[in-house]
Structure formats: C-alpha cells, structure tokens
Amino acid sequence: MIEYVIDKANHLYRVQMNGSNSAADLARHYSKVLDDPNYDPTLDTITYIDNEADGPILAELPEAGRLMEAMAQLQQGRKWALVMSPGFKRTIVEFLLTGVKLGSVHMRFFDNDAQALAWLDQAR
C-alpha cells in the first residue's frame, strides 16, 4: 500500500510504502498525486519504506525507475528523501535505483526520519 499526505506547512509530500506493492501501484500513486488539487511540484518528498514492504515492485524496479524518472521531470530541483532501515533489502533497492535518471532531483537514502528531515531543511 502506498499512501501520502501533503504537508504544506513543512513544504513536503509524506509518503508511506508498506505491504506488497507493484510498479502498477506506484503508477496509481503518482496518478493520484498529480490529480490532487493540492499538488504542488515545488514540494520536496519524504518516503518511508517499511522493511517488510515487498511484492513484485522489487523485481519491477526498472519499471518503477522509469515511473520515478517521469515524476522527476515534473519536480525539477526538488529533494526526495527515502527513509529505510539499513539491511540487505535497502542495499538491493539502492543498487537497483542507481541508474535512475532524475535530472535535477536529488534523491538520498536515510536511516531515520531526523536525518532525512535535516537534509530536506538544508536549503530552506
């Protein structure tokens, strides 16, 4: 399941990924975000990925990467912070996403919320 909240006060999209997901789920998520009347391409994103999150999306990371590339074109110059506990699954996800071309979007992985929020706040 992929859920999000627009946190305009903190200039953020807050996204939670847990359970079993696929590239199609990511496409539906992006579609919902883009259709949201409160969508603002100038907001940064913090995504919390549950270590138990799994499903076909791990095998579909090339397709998920293409979806991320398309979204990044709409959010040039933004920051995407991904919060995921260190471990084998995170290492695999980081490795598979290294080839994703995000243009001027900066994406980094973090161990915890505090580190991610500090990084996101640096330019504000």
Helices and strands as residue ranges (DSSP letters): E 2-7, G 8-10, E 12-17, H 23-35, E 44-49, G 56-58, H 61-74, E 79-83, H 88-97, E 106-110, H 113-121
